[in-house]
Amino acid sequence: MTIEIEELKFECIIGLLDFERHTPQEIIIDLSLSYDFIDEFINYADVAALVQEHMQEQQYELLETALN
């Protein structure tokens, strides 16, 4: 099974520069997630909420680190 999320928009702190560390920026995420279906489907809304919550809590300096 595959979950496709396109244009998930939210604001978070991301970046190295001082102004980036103080002012949330809008980011847009496209995500493709594959998984083996066994007994239950994964709710895409739960995945979107988890991604947003994680990004907002971690406040990454590098986009590349956040993507990993």
N, CA, C, O and CB atoms as a CASP TS submission, in Angstrom:
PFRMAT TS
TARGET T0000
AUTHOR 0000-0000-0000
METHOD Language model
MODEL 1
PARENT N/A
ATOM      1  N   MET     1       0.845  -1.170   0.000  1.00  0.00           N
ATOM      2  CA  MET     1       0.000   0.000   0.000  1.00  0.00           C
ATOM      3  C   MET     1       0.900   1.246   0.000  1.00  0.00           C
ATOM      4  O   MET     1       2.037   1.217   0.470  1.00  0.00           O
ATOM      5  CB  MET     1      -0.967  -0.009   1.227  1.00  0.00           C
ATOM      6  N   THR     2       0.360   2.314  -0.532  1.00  0.00           N
ATOM      7  CA  THR     2       1.105   3.570  -0.575  1.00  0.00           C
ATOM      8  C   THR     2       0.199   4.725  -0.138  1.00  0.00           C
ATOM      9  O   THR     2      -0.958   4.820  -0.547  1.00  0.00           O
ATOM     10  CB  THR     2       1.670   3.826  -2.000  1.00  0.00           C
ATOM     11  N   ILE     3       0.751   5.582   0.689  1.00  0.00           N
ATOM     12  CA  ILE     3       0.070   6.810   1.087  1.00  0.00           C
ATOM     13  C   ILE     3       0.761   7.954   0.353  1.00  0.00           C
ATOM     14  O   ILE     3       1.982   8.099   0.426  1.00  0.00           O
ATOM     15  CB  ILE     3       0.100   7.020   2.658  1.00  0.00           C
ATOM     16  N   GLU     4      -0.009   8.751  -0.341  1.00  0.00           N
ATOM     17  CA  GLU     4       0.513   9.926  -1.040  1.00  0.00           C
ATOM     18  C   GLU     4      -0.084  11.171  -0.391  1.00  0.00           C
ATOM     19  O   GLU     4      -1.305  11.319  -0.340  1.00  0.00           O
ATOM     20  CB  GLU     4       0.180   9.874  -2.575  1.00  0.00           C
ATOM     21  N   ILE     5       0.756  12.053   0.097  1.00  0.00           N
ATOM     22  CA  ILE     5       0.308  13.323   0.657  1.00  0.00           C
ATOM     23  C   ILE     5       0.980  14.421  -0.163  1.00  0.00           C
ATOM     24  O   ILE     5       2.205  14.466  -0.273  1.00  0.00           O
ATOM     25  CB  ILE     5       0.655  13.446   2.202  1.00  0.00           C
ATOM     26  N   GLU     6       0.169  15.299  -0.732  1.00  0.00           N
ATOM     27  CA  GLU     6       0.697  16.376  -1.564  1.00  0.00           C
ATOM     28  C   GLU     6       0.340  17.727  -0.962  1.00  0.00           C
ATOM     29  O   GLU     6      -0.776  17.947  -0.493  1.00  0.00           O
ATOM     30  CB  GLU     6       0.157  16.269  -3.001  1.00  0.00           C
ATOM     31  N   GLU     7       1.307  18.613  -0.990  1.00  0.00           N
ATOM     32  CA  GLU     7       1.145  20.007  -0.554  1.00  0.00           C
ATOM     33  C   GLU     7       0.630  20.127   0.882  1.00  0.00           C
ATOM     34  O   GLU     7      -0.297  20.887   1.157  1.00  0.00           O
ATOM     35  CB  GLU     7       0.197  20.730  -1.489  1.00  0.00           C
ATOM     36  N   LEU     8       1.239  19.372   1.782  1.00  0.00           N
ATOM     37  CA  LEU     8       0.956  19.527   3.210  1.00  0.00           C
ATOM     38  C   LEU     8       1.642  20.813   3.661  1.00  0.00           C
ATOM     39  O   LEU     8       2.871  20.889   3.685  1.00  0.00           O
ATOM     40  CB  LEU     8       1.454  18.274   4.052  1.00  0.00           C
ATOM     41  N   LYS     9       0.853  21.820   4.018  1.00  0.00           N
ATOM     42  CA  LYS     9       1.392  23.144   4.349  1.00  0.00           C
ATOM     43  C   LYS     9       1.226  23.417   5.841  1.00  0.00           C
ATOM     44  O   LYS     9       0.168  23.176   6.423  1.00  0.00           O
ATOM     45  CB  LYS     9       0.690  24.250   3.517  1.00  0.00           C
ATOM     46  N   PHE    10       2.293  23.924   6.438  1.00  0.00           N
ATOM     47  CA  PHE    10       2.248  24.381   7.819  1.00  0.00           C
ATOM     48  C   PHE    10       3.480  25.226   8.082  1.00  0.00           C
ATOM     49  O   PHE    10       4.392  25.278   7.257  1.00  0.00           O
ATOM     50  CB  PHE    10       2.167  23.186   8.812  1.00  0.00           C
ATOM     51  N   GLU    11       3.508  25.885   9.225  1.00  0.00           N
ATOM     52  CA  GLU    11       4.646  26.726   9.586  1.00  0.00           C
ATOM     53  C   GLU    11       5.470  26.043  10.666  1.00  0.00           C
ATOM     54  O   GLU    11       4.937  25.385  11.560  1.00  0.00           O
ATOM     55  CB  GLU    11       4.174  28.115  10.064  1.00  0.00           C
ATOM     56  N   CYS    12       6.781  26.217  10.561  1.00  0.00           N
ATOM     57  CA  CYS    12       7.686  25.689  11.581  1.00  0.00           C
ATOM     58  C   CYS    12       9.004  26.466  11.533  1.00  0.00           C
ATOM     59  O   CYS    12       9.282  27.202  10.586  1.00  0.00           O
ATOM     60  CB  CYS    12       7.934  24.160  11.369  1.00  0.00           C
ATOM     61  N   ILE    13       9.784  26.282  12.561  1.00  0.00           N
ATOM     62  CA  ILE    13      11.130  26.858  12.615  1.00  0.00           C
ATOM     63  C   ILE    13      12.068  25.907  11.900  1.00  0.00           C
ATOM     64  O   ILE    13      12.200  24.745  12.284  1.00  0.00           O
ATOM     65  CB  ILE    13      11.598  27.110  14.094  1.00  0.00           C
ATOM     66  N   ILE    14      12.722  26.404  10.856  1.00  0.00           N
ATOM     67  CA  ILE    14      13.706  25.601  10.137  1.00  0.00           C
ATOM     68  C   ILE    14      14.722  26.551   9.510  1.00  0.00           C
ATOM     69  O   ILE    14      14.349  27.556   8.906  1.00  0.00           O
ATOM     70  CB  ILE    14      13.024  24.699   9.047  1.00  0.00           C
ATOM     71  N   GLY    15      15.997  26.232   9.655  1.00  0.00           N
ATOM     72  CA  GLY    15      17.044  27.054   9.070  1.00  0.00           C
ATOM     73  C   GLY    15      18.169  27.324  10.046  1.00  0.00           C
ATOM     74  O   GLY    15      18.041  27.081  11.246  1.00  0.00           O
ATOM     75  N   LEU    16      19.279  27.833   9.516  1.00  0.00           N
ATOM     76  CA  LEU    16      20.479  28.105  10.301  1.00  0.00           C
ATOM     77  C   LEU    16      20.613  29.566  10.738  1.00  0.00           C
ATOM     78  O   LEU    16      21.185  29.859  11.788  1.00  0.00           O
ATOM     79  CB  LEU    16      21.689  27.713   9.510  1.00  0.00           C
ATOM     80  N   LEU    17      20.088  30.463   9.935  1.00  0.00           N
ATOM     81  CA  LEU    17      20.275  31.887  10.198  1.00  0.00           C
ATOM     82  C   LEU    17      19.412  32.357  11.360  1.00  0.00           C
ATOM     83  O   LEU    17      18.369  31.771  11.648  1.00  0.00           O
ATOM     84  CB  LEU    17      19.955  32.700   8.953  1.00  0.00           C
ATOM     85  N   ASP    18      19.858  33.427  12.030  1.00  0.00           N
ATOM     86  CA  ASP    18      19.153  33.931  13.212  1.00  0.00           C
ATOM     87  C   ASP    18      17.675  34.204  12.938  1.00  0.00           C
ATOM     88  O   ASP    18      16.814  33.793  13.716  1.00  0.00           O
ATOM     89  CB  ASP    18      19.820  35.200  13.708  1.00  0.00           C
ATOM     90  N   PHE    19      17.377  34.896  11.834  1.00  0.00           N
ATOM     91  CA  PHE    19      15.979  35.234  11.562  1.00  0.00           C
ATOM     92  C   PHE    19      15.150  33.981  11.284  1.00  0.00           C
ATOM     93  O   PHE    19      13.945  33.965  11.537  1.00  0.00           O
ATOM     94  CB  PHE    19      15.885  36.199  10.374  1.00  0.00           C
ATOM     95  N   GLU    20      15.795  32.924  10.761  1.00  0.00           N
ATOM     96  CA  GLU    20      15.085  31.669  10.509  1.00  0.00           C
ATOM     97  C   GLU    20      14.775  30.932  11.817  1.00  0.00           C
ATOM     98  O   GLU    20      13.810  30.170  11.893  1.00  0.00           O
ATOM     99  CB  GLU    20      15.915  30.768   9.580  1.00  0.00           C
ATOM    100  N   ARG    21      15.590  31.161  12.833  1.00  0.00           N
ATOM    101  CA  ARG    21      15.417  30.484  14.114  1.00  0.00           C
ATOM    102  C   ARG    21      14.361  31.156  14.978  1.00  0.00           C
ATOM    103  O   ARG    21      13.923  30.585  15.978  1.00  0.00           O
ATOM    104  CB  ARG    21      16.732  30.437  14.859  1.00  0.00           C
ATOM    105  N   HIS    22      13.948  32.365  14.602  1.00  0.00           N
ATOM    106  CA  HIS    22      12.975  33.107  15.398  1.00  0.00           C
ATOM    107  C   HIS    22      11.605  33.225  14.737  1.00  0.00           C
ATOM    108  O   HIS    22      10.593  33.381  15.420  1.00  0.00           O
ATOM    109  CB  HIS    22      13.503  34.474  15.681  1.00  0.00           C
ATOM    110  N   THR    23      11.576  33.150  13.422  1.00  0.00           N
ATOM    111  CA  THR    23      10.331  33.364  12.689  1.00  0.00           C
ATOM    112  C   THR    23       9.920  32.087  11.967  1.00  0.00           C
ATOM    113  O   THR    23      10.648  31.612  11.096  1.00  0.00           O
ATOM    114  CB  THR    23      10.481  34.524  11.686  1.00  0.00           C
ATOM    115  N   PRO    24       8.769  31.527  12.314  1.00  0.00           N
ATOM    116  CA  PRO    24       8.313  30.328  11.594  1.00  0.00           C
ATOM    117  C   PRO    24       8.134  30.625  10.108  1.00  0.00           C
ATOM    118  O   PRO    24       7.717  31.715   9.718  1.00  0.00           O
ATOM    119  CB  PRO    24       6.987  29.807  12.192  1.00  0.00           C
ATOM    120  N   GLN    25       8.460  29.633   9.299  1.00  0.00           N
ATOM    121  CA  GLN    25       8.314  29.738   7.849  1.00  0.00           C
ATOM    122  C   GLN    25       7.275  28.732   7.380  1.00  0.00           C
ATOM    123  O   GLN    25       7.130  27.658   7.963  1.00  0.00           O
ATOM    124  CB  GLN    25       9.670  29.503   7.131  1.00  0.00           C
ATOM    125  N   GLU    26       6.560  29.085   6.330  1.00  0.00           N
ATOM    126  CA  GLU    26       5.653  28.109   5.740  1.00  0.00           C
ATOM    127  C   GLU    26       6.487  27.115   4.928  1.00  0.00           C
ATOM    128  O   GLU    26       7.337  27.502   4.126  1.00  0.00           O
ATOM    129  CB  GLU    26       4.566  28.809   4.844  1.00  0.00           C
ATOM    130  N   ILE    27       6.227  25.852   5.153  1.00  0.00           N
ATOM    131  CA  ILE    27       6.860  24.820   4.334  1.00  0.00           C
ATOM    132  C   ILE    27       5.757  23.994   3.683  1.00  0.00           C
ATOM    133  O   ILE    27       4.629  23.933   4.172  1.00  0.00           O
ATOM    134  CB  ILE    27       7.819  23.913   5.190  1.00  0.00           C
ATOM    135  N   ILE    28       6.108  23.369   2.582  1.00  0.00           N
ATOM    136  CA  ILE    28       5.178  22.518   1.853  1.00  0.00           C
ATOM    137  C   ILE    28       5.866  21.172   1.655  1.00  0.00           C
ATOM    138  O   ILE    28       6.983  21.099   1.143  1.00  0.00           O
ATOM    139  CB  ILE    28       4.751  23.162   0.475  1.00  0.00           C
ATOM    140  N   ILE    29       5.185  20.116   2.066  1.00  0.00           N
ATOM    141  CA  ILE    29       5.762  18.775   1.997  1.00  0.00           C
ATOM    142  C   ILE    29       4.920  17.896   1.078  1.00  0.00           C
ATOM    143  O   ILE    29       3.694  17.862   1.176  1.00  0.00           O
ATOM    144  CB  ILE    29       5.861  18.145   3.409  1.00  0.00           C
ATOM    145  N   ASP    30       5.604  17.191   0.186  1.00  0.00           N
ATOM    146  CA  ASP    30       5.008  16.107  -0.594  1.00  0.00           C
ATOM    147  C   ASP    30       5.629  14.821  -0.068  1.00  0.00           C
ATOM    148  O   ASP    30       6.846  14.737   0.096  1.00  0.00           O
ATOM    149  CB  ASP    30       5.251  16.286  -2.160  1.00  0.00           C
ATOM    150  N   LEU    31       4.801  13.826   0.195  1.00  0.00           N
ATOM    151  CA  LEU    31       5.267  12.615   0.861  1.00  0.00           C
ATOM    152  C   LEU    31       4.669  11.388   0.202  1.00  0.00           C
ATOM    153  O   LEU    31       3.477  11.347  -0.101  1.00  0.00           O
ATOM    154  CB  LEU    31       4.913  12.644   2.350  1.00  0.00           C
ATOM    155  N   SER    32       5.504  10.395  -0.016  1.00  0.00           N
ATOM    156  CA  SER    32       5.058   9.094  -0.495  1.00  0.00           C
ATOM    157  C   SER    32       5.571   8.055   0.489  1.00  0.00           C
ATOM    158  O   SER    32       6.773   7.958   0.733  1.00  0.00           O
ATOM    159  CB  SER    32       5.564   8.805  -1.960  1.00  0.00           C
ATOM    160  N   LEU    33       4.656   7.282   1.050  1.00  0.00           N
ATOM    161  CA  LEU    33       4.998   6.311   2.082  1.00  0.00           C
ATOM    162  C   LEU    33       4.425   4.953   1.687  1.00  0.00           C
ATOM    163  O   LEU    33       3.213   4.807   1.526  1.00  0.00           O
ATOM    164  CB  LEU    33       4.462   6.759   3.475  1.00  0.00           C
ATOM    165  N   SER    34       5.293   3.969   1.535  1.00  0.00           N
ATOM    166  CA  SER    34       4.849   2.614   1.199  1.00  0.00           C
ATOM    167  C   SER    34       4.927   1.731   2.424  1.00  0.00           C
ATOM    168  O   SER    34       5.852   1.842   3.229  1.00  0.00           O
ATOM    169  CB  SER    34       5.696   2.020   0.056  1.00  0.00           C
ATOM    170  N   TYR    35       3.945   0.848   2.561  1.00  0.00           N
ATOM    171  CA  TYR    35       3.932  -0.085   3.685  1.00  0.00           C
ATOM    172  C   TYR    35       3.244  -1.378   3.267  1.00  0.00           C
ATOM    173  O   TYR    35       2.472  -1.405   2.308  1.00  0.00           O
ATOM    174  CB  TYR    35       3.223   0.539   4.916  1.00  0.00           C
ATOM    175  N   ASP    36       3.535  -2.442   3.998  1.00  0.00           N
ATOM    176  CA  ASP    36       2.908  -3.741   3.750  1.00  0.00           C
ATOM    177  C   ASP    36       1.595  -3.812   4.511  1.00  0.00           C
ATOM    178  O   ASP    36       1.567  -3.725   5.739  1.00  0.00           O
ATOM    179  CB  ASP    36       3.849  -4.909   4.165  1.00  0.00           C
ATOM    180  N   PHE    37       0.509  -3.972   3.767  1.00  0.00           N
ATOM    181  CA  PHE    37      -0.802  -4.096   4.393  1.00  0.00           C
ATOM    182  C   PHE    37      -0.914  -5.485   4.994  1.00  0.00           C
ATOM    183  O   PHE    37      -0.722  -6.488   4.307  1.00  0.00           O
ATOM    184  CB  PHE    37      -1.950  -3.834   3.371  1.00  0.00           C
ATOM    185  N   ILE    38      -1.227  -5.536   6.286  1.00  0.00           N
ATOM    186  CA  ILE    38      -1.427  -6.833   6.942  1.00  0.00           C
ATOM    187  C   ILE    38      -2.881  -6.932   7.403  1.00  0.00           C
ATOM    188  O   ILE    38      -3.659  -7.700   6.836  1.00  0.00           O
ATOM    189  CB  ILE    38      -0.446  -7.015   8.153  1.00  0.00           C
ATOM    190  N   ASP    39      -3.244  -6.177   8.404  1.00  0.00           N
ATOM    191  CA  ASP    39      -4.614  -6.241   8.914  1.00  0.00           C
ATOM    192  C   ASP    39      -5.317  -4.896   8.947  1.00  0.00           C
ATOM    193  O   ASP    39      -6.543  -4.844   9.046  1.00  0.00           O
ATOM    194  CB  ASP    39      -4.612  -6.823  10.287  1.00  0.00           C
ATOM    195  N   GLU    40      -4.557  -3.797   8.865  1.00  0.00           N
ATOM    196  CA  GLU    40      -5.153  -2.477   9.002  1.00  0.00           C
ATOM    197  C   GLU    40      -4.542  -1.496   8.010  1.00  0.00           C
ATOM    198  O   GLU    40      -3.378  -1.602   7.622  1.00  0.00           O
ATOM    199  CB  GLU    40      -4.981  -1.962  10.428  1.00  0.00           C
ATOM    200  N   PHE    41      -5.368  -0.544   7.620  1.00  0.00           N
ATOM    201  CA  PHE    41      -4.873   0.563   6.816  1.00  0.00           C
ATOM    202  C   PHE    41      -4.264   1.610   7.734  1.00  0.00           C
ATOM    203  O   PHE    41      -4.640   1.713   8.901  1.00  0.00           O
ATOM    204  CB  PHE    41      -6.005   1.177   5.954  1.00  0.00           C
ATOM    205  N   ILE    42      -3.317   2.390   7.206  1.00  0.00           N
ATOM    206  CA  ILE    42      -2.767   3.526   7.932  1.00  0.00           C
ATOM    207  C   ILE    42      -3.542   4.759   7.489  1.00  0.00           C
ATOM    208  O   ILE    42      -3.686   5.008   6.292  1.00  0.00           O
ATOM    209  CB  ILE    42      -1.220   3.690   7.677  1.00  0.00           C
ATOM    210  N   ASN    43      -4.031   5.514   8.430  1.00  0.00           N
ATOM    211  CA  ASN    43      -4.815   6.709   8.146  1.00  0.00           C
ATOM    212  C   ASN    43      -3.884   7.835   7.696  1.00  0.00           C
ATOM    213  O   ASN    43      -2.990   8.241   8.439  1.00  0.00           O
ATOM    214  CB  ASN    43      -5.637   7.138   9.392  1.00  0.00           C
ATOM    215  N   TYR    44      -4.097   8.338   6.477  1.00  0.00           N
ATOM    216  CA  TYR    44      -3.208   9.386   5.956  1.00  0.00           C
ATOM    217  C   TYR    44      -3.281  10.665   6.789  1.00  0.00           C
ATOM    218  O   TYR    44      -2.293  11.394   6.881  1.00  0.00           O
ATOM    219  CB  TYR    44      -3.560   9.700   4.503  1.00  0.00           C
ATOM    220  N   ALA    45      -4.433  10.950   7.396  1.00  0.00           N
ATOM    221  CA  ALA    45      -4.559  12.142   8.238  1.00  0.00           C
ATOM    222  C   ALA    45      -3.667  12.026   9.477  1.00  0.00           C
ATOM    223  O   ALA    45      -3.099  13.018   9.932  1.00  0.00           O
ATOM    224  CB  ALA    45      -6.031  12.354   8.658  1.00  0.00           C
ATOM    225  N   ASP    46      -3.547  10.814  10.017  1.00  0.00           N
ATOM    226  CA  ASP    46      -2.653  10.587  11.158  1.00  0.00           C
ATOM    227  C   ASP    46      -1.199  10.797  10.756  1.00  0.00           C
ATOM    228  O   ASP    46      -0.412  11.357  11.520  1.00  0.00           O
ATOM    229  CB  ASP    46      -2.846   9.167  11.722  1.00  0.00           C
ATOM    230  N   VAL    47      -0.844  10.349   9.557  1.00  0.00           N
ATOM    231  CA  VAL    47       0.522  10.525   9.058  1.00  0.00           C
ATOM    232  C   VAL    47       0.827  12.015   8.883  1.00  0.00           C
ATOM    233  O   VAL    47       1.891  12.483   9.289  1.00  0.00           O
ATOM    234  CB  VAL    47       0.717   9.768   7.715  1.00  0.00           C
ATOM    235  N   ALA    48      -0.095  12.750   8.285  1.00  0.00           N
ATOM    236  CA  ALA    48       0.094  14.191   8.076  1.00  0.00           C
ATOM    237  C   ALA    48       0.254  14.911   9.410  1.00  0.00           C
ATOM    238  O   ALA    48       1.124  15.772   9.546  1.00  0.00           O
ATOM    239  CB  ALA    48      -1.093  14.786   7.293  1.00  0.00           C
ATOM    240  N   ALA    49      -0.567  14.572  10.386  1.00  0.00           N
ATOM    241  CA  ALA    49      -0.484  15.210  11.703  1.00  0.00           C
ATOM    242  C   ALA    49       0.834  14.873  12.387  1.00  0.00           C
ATOM    243  O   ALA    49       1.430  15.732  13.037  1.00  0.00           O
ATOM    244  CB  ALA    49      -1.664  14.776  12.588  1.00  0.00           C
ATOM    245  N   LEU    50       1.294  13.637  12.250  1.00  0.00           N
ATOM    246  CA  LEU    50       2.564  13.212  12.851  1.00  0.00           C
ATOM    247  C   LEU    50       3.742  13.960  12.235  1.00  0.00           C
ATOM    248  O   LEU    50       4.636  14.401  12.957  1.00  0.00           O
ATOM    249  CB  LEU    50       2.757  11.699  12.680  1.00  0.00           C
ATOM    250  N   VAL    51       3.754  14.107  10.927  1.00  0.00           N
ATOM    251  CA  VAL    51       4.826  14.833  10.240  1.00  0.00           C
ATOM    252  C   VAL    51       4.853  16.290  10.702  1.00  0.00           C
ATOM    253  O   VAL    51       5.913  16.824  11.031  1.00  0.00           O
ATOM    254  CB  VAL    51       4.642  14.756   8.701  1.00  0.00           C
ATOM    255  N   GLN    52       3.694  16.922  10.723  1.00  0.00           N
ATOM    256  CA  GLN    52       3.628  18.325  11.139  1.00  0.00           C
ATOM    257  C   GLN    52       4.072  18.492  12.590  1.00  0.00           C
ATOM    258  O   GLN    52       4.868  19.380  12.895  1.00  0.00           O
ATOM    259  CB  GLN    52       2.205  18.868  10.961  1.00  0.00           C
ATOM    260  N   GLU    53       3.575  17.664  13.465  1.00  0.00           N
ATOM    261  CA  GLU    53       3.940  17.752  14.882  1.00  0.00           C
ATOM    262  C   GLU    53       5.445  17.557  15.079  1.00  0.00           C
ATOM    263  O   GLU    53       6.074  18.289  15.843  1.00  0.00           O
ATOM    264  CB  GLU    53       3.162  16.706  15.699  1.00  0.00           C
ATOM    265  N   HIS    54       6.006  16.590  14.403  1.00  0.00           N
ATOM    266  CA  HIS    54       7.439  16.293  14.535  1.00  0.00           C
ATOM    267  C   HIS    54       8.289  17.467  14.041  1.00  0.00           C
ATOM    268  O   HIS    54       9.250  17.868  14.699  1.00  0.00           O
ATOM    269  CB  HIS    54       7.798  15.013  13.750  1.00  0.00           C
ATOM    270  N   MET    55       7.928  18.008  12.882  1.00  0.00           N
ATOM    271  CA  MET    55       8.691  19.128  12.321  1.00  0.00           C
ATOM    272  C   MET    55       8.623  20.353  13.230  1.00  0.00           C
ATOM    273  O   MET    55       9.620  21.054  13.404  1.00  0.00           O
ATOM    274  CB  MET    55       8.168  19.483  10.920  1.00  0.00           C
ATOM    275  N   GLN    56       7.469  20.610  13.801  1.00  0.00           N
ATOM    276  CA  GLN    56       7.315  21.776  14.657  1.00  0.00           C
ATOM    277  C   GLN    56       8.039  21.601  15.989  1.00  0.00           C
ATOM    278  O   GLN    56       8.543  22.577  16.544  1.00  0.00           O
ATOM    279  CB  GLN    56       5.843  22.053  14.901  1.00  0.00           C
ATOM    280  N   GLU    57       8.101  20.395  16.504  1.00  0.00           N
ATOM    281  CA  GLU    57       8.788  20.153  17.774  1.00  0.00           C
ATOM    282  C   GLU    57      10.306  20.179  17.616  1.00  0.00           C
ATOM    283  O   GLU    57      11.003  20.721  18.474  1.00  0.00           O
ATOM    284  CB  GLU    57       8.355  18.815  18.357  1.00  0.00           C
ATOM    285  N   GLN    58      10.825  19.606  16.543  1.00  0.00           N
ATOM    286  CA  GLN    58      12.275  19.438  16.388  1.00  0.00           C
ATOM    287  C   GLN    58      12.995  20.720  15.979  1.00  0.00           C
ATOM    288  O   GLN    58      14.161  20.904  16.329  1.00  0.00           O
ATOM    289  CB  GLN    58      12.553  18.368  15.368  1.00  0.00           C
ATOM    290  N   GLN    59      12.338  21.596  15.256  1.00  0.00           N
ATOM    291  CA  GLN    59      12.939  22.851  14.801  1.00  0.00           C
ATOM    292  C   GLN    59      14.320  22.619  14.163  1.00  0.00           C
ATOM    293  O   GLN    59      15.331  23.134  14.642  1.00  0.00           O
ATOM    294  CB  GLN    59      13.061  23.832  15.978  1.00  0.00           C
ATOM    295  N   TYR    60      14.339  21.855  13.102  1.00  0.00           N
ATOM    296  CA  TYR    60      15.572  21.484  12.416  1.00  0.00           C
ATOM    297  C   TYR    60      16.321  22.696  11.880  1.00  0.00           C
ATOM    298  O   TYR    60      15.717  23.703  11.511  1.00  0.00           O
ATOM    299  CB  TYR    60      15.266  20.534  11.283  1.00  0.00           C
ATOM    300  N   GLU    61      17.636  22.585  11.844  1.00  0.00           N
ATOM    301  CA  GLU    61      18.468  23.615  11.218  1.00  0.00           C
ATOM    302  C   GLU    61      18.588  23.370   9.721  1.00  0.00           C
ATOM    303  O   GLU    61      18.576  24.319   8.938  1.00  0.00           O
ATOM    304  CB  GLU    61      19.863  23.651  11.863  1.00  0.00           C
ATOM    305  N   LEU    62      18.701  22.127   9.320  1.00  0.00           N
ATOM    306  CA  LEU    62      18.881  21.790   7.917  1.00  0.00           C
ATOM    307  C   LEU    62      17.671  21.040   7.382  1.00  0.00           C
ATOM    308  O   LEU    62      17.168  20.121   8.029  1.00  0.00           O
ATOM    309  CB  LEU    62      20.146  20.958   7.726  1.00  0.00           C
ATOM    310  N   LEU    63      17.210  21.427   6.213  1.00  0.00           N
ATOM    311  CA  LEU    63      16.103  20.740   5.571  1.00  0.00           C
ATOM    312  C   LEU    63      16.474  19.285   5.289  1.00  0.00           C
ATOM    313  O   LEU    63      15.634  18.392   5.401  1.00  0.00           O
ATOM    314  CB  LEU    63      15.704  21.457   4.272  1.00  0.00           C
ATOM    315  N   GLU    64      17.722  19.054   4.927  1.00  0.00           N
ATOM    316  CA  GLU    64      18.173  17.695   4.621  1.00  0.00           C
ATOM    317  C   GLU    64      18.068  16.785   5.857  1.00  0.00           C
ATOM    318  O   GLU    64      17.720  15.610   5.736  1.00  0.00           O
ATOM    319  CB  GLU    64      19.629  17.722   4.102  1.00  0.00           C
ATOM    320  N   THR    65      18.363  17.321   7.019  1.00  0.00           N
ATOM    321  CA  THR    65      18.234  16.541   8.249  1.00  0.00           C
ATOM    322  C   THR    65      16.776  16.237   8.527  1.00  0.00           C
ATOM    323  O   THR    65      16.438  15.122   8.926  1.00  0.00           O
ATOM    324  CB  THR    65      18.857  17.287   9.437  1.00  0.00           C
ATOM    325  N   ALA    66      15.915  17.206   8.323  1.00  0.00           N
ATOM    326  CA  ALA    66      14.488  17.003   8.538  1.00  0.00           C
ATOM    327  C   ALA    66      13.936  15.931   7.609  1.00  0.00           C
ATOM    328  O   ALA    66      13.098  15.126   8.015  1.00  0.00           O
ATOM    329  CB  ALA    66      13.732  18.308   8.337  1.00  0.00           C
ATOM    330  N   LEU    67      14.397  15.921   6.379  1.00  0.00           N
ATOM    331  CA  LEU    67      13.909  14.944   5.412  1.00  0.00           C
ATOM    332  C   LEU    67      14.308  13.519   5.776  1.00  0.00           C
ATOM    333  O   LEU    67      13.574  12.571   5.499  1.00  0.00           O
ATOM    334  CB  LEU    67      14.427  15.282   4.033  1.00  0.00           C
ATOM    335  N   ASN    68      15.460  13.376   6.389  1.00  0.00           N
ATOM    336  CA  ASN    68      15.889  12.037   6.796  1.00  0.00           C
ATOM    337  C   ASN    68      15.002  11.545   7.916  1.00  0.00           C
ATOM    338  O   ASN    68      15.190  10.433   8.410  1.00  0.00           O
ATOM    339  CB  ASN    68      17.369  12.031   7.237  1.00  0.00           C
TER
END
